[in-house]
Amino acid sequence: MTDREEYEFRKKAIFDGMSKRGQERILRIGYQNWDPFEEPKDPRERIFGAASLKAGALVQEYFETVAHKEESVAVRKELFELCRGLIQKESRASVIVDFCAWLRGKTESSDL
């Protein structure tokens, strides 16, 4: 048996051993795209990665330069997540920024 055949055999065995709900989740992302042997992401990367360090510095700089320092833990966390998402070019972050710009234009042109 070749390595590829062994890989596919083990992958199918894992898939067959899963619950129906788990199998449906895999089928939604695509069985071909699913890699059950993929290494898990290192959680320290989220905290100490280059994007996180840059986002933390930018949020800190923002709070040092703005006049209204509403610096709650929740606000800081949300700004950090948004900033990190923008640095990593996540679509979620881009949509939030686009929505904020759209909403600002809408509120400036009319009374909401």
C-alpha positions as CSV (number, residue, x, y, z in Angstrom):
1,M,0.0,0.0,0.0
2,T,1.4,3.4,-0.9
3,D,1.5,6.4,1.3
4,R,-1.4,8.1,-0.5
5,E,-3.6,4.9,-0.3
6,E,-2.8,4.6,3.4
7,Y,-3.7,8.3,3.9
8,E,-7.0,7.9,2.1
9,F,-7.8,4.6,4.0
10,R,-7.1,6.3,7.4
11,K,-9.1,9.4,6.4
12,K,-12.1,7.3,5.4
13,A,-11.9,5.3,8.6
14,I,-11.9,8.5,10.7
15,F,-14.8,9.9,8.6
16,D,-16.8,6.7,9.0
17,G,-16.2,6.7,12.7
18,M,-17.7,10.2,13.1
19,S,-21.2,11.0,14.1
20,K,-23.7,11.9,11.4
21,R,-23.5,15.6,12.5
22,G,-19.7,15.6,12.2
23,Q,-19.9,14.0,8.8
24,E,-22.3,16.6,7.6
25,R,-20.0,19.4,8.8
26,I,-17.1,17.8,6.9
27,L,-19.3,17.4,3.8
28,R,-20.2,21.2,4.0
29,I,-16.5,22.2,3.8
30,G,-15.8,19.4,1.3
31,Y,-14.4,16.0,2.0
32,Q,-11.5,16.6,-0.4
33,N,-10.6,19.8,1.5
34,W,-10.7,18.1,4.9
35,D,-7.4,17.1,6.4
36,P,-8.0,15.1,9.6
37,F,-4.2,14.9,10.2
38,E,-3.6,18.7,10.0
39,E,-1.6,20.1,12.9
40,P,-3.6,22.2,15.3
41,K,-2.9,25.9,15.2
42,D,-0.6,27.2,17.9
43,P,-2.7,29.4,20.3
44,R,0.3,31.4,21.2
45,E,0.5,32.7,17.6
46,R,-2.8,34.5,18.1
47,I,-1.3,36.3,21.1
48,F,2.3,36.7,20.2
49,G,2.2,36.8,16.4
50,A,3.4,39.7,14.4
51,A,-0.1,40.8,13.5
52,S,-1.2,40.7,17.2
53,L,1.8,42.7,18.4
54,K,1.3,45.3,15.7
55,A,-2.5,45.5,16.5
56,G,-1.7,45.9,20.2
57,A,0.7,48.7,19.5
58,L,-1.8,50.5,17.2
59,V,-4.6,50.2,19.8
60,Q,-2.3,51.6,22.5
61,E,-1.2,54.4,20.2
62,Y,-4.9,55.2,19.5
63,F,-5.8,55.5,23.2
64,E,-2.7,57.7,23.8
65,T,-3.7,60.1,21.1
66,V,-7.5,60.4,21.3
67,A,-9.2,63.0,23.6
68,H,-12.1,60.8,24.7
69,K,-10.3,57.9,26.5
70,E,-13.1,55.5,27.0
71,E,-10.7,52.8,27.8
72,S,-12.7,49.8,29.0
73,V,-11.4,46.3,28.7
74,A,-14.2,45.3,26.4
75,V,-13.6,48.3,24.0
76,R,-9.9,47.6,24.0
77,K,-10.5,44.0,23.2
78,E,-12.9,44.7,20.4
79,L,-10.6,47.3,18.8
80,F,-7.7,44.8,19.1
81,E,-9.6,42.1,17.4
82,L,-10.8,44.5,14.6
83,C,-7.3,45.8,14.1
84,R,-5.7,42.3,14.0
85,G,-8.4,41.3,11.5
86,L,-7.6,44.2,9.3
87,I,-3.9,43.5,9.4
88,Q,-4.5,39.9,8.5
89,K,-7.0,41.0,5.7
90,E,-9.9,39.1,7.2
91,S,-13.2,39.8,5.3
92,R,-15.1,40.1,8.6
93,A,-13.0,43.1,9.7
94,S,-13.3,44.8,6.2
95,V,-17.1,44.4,6.3
96,I,-17.2,46.0,9.8
97,V,-15.1,49.0,8.6
98,D,-17.1,49.4,5.5
99,F,-20.3,49.3,7.5
100,C,-19.0,51.9,9.9
101,A,-18.1,54.3,7.0
102,W,-21.5,53.7,5.4
103,L,-23.3,54.3,8.7
104,R,-21.3,57.5,9.4
105,G,-22.3,58.9,6.0
106,K,-25.9,57.9,6.5
107,T,-26.0,59.6,10.0
108,E,-24.3,62.7,8.8
109,S,-26.7,63.2,5.9
110,S,-29.9,62.5,7.9
111,D,-31.2,62.1,11.4
112,L,-31.4,58.4,12.4
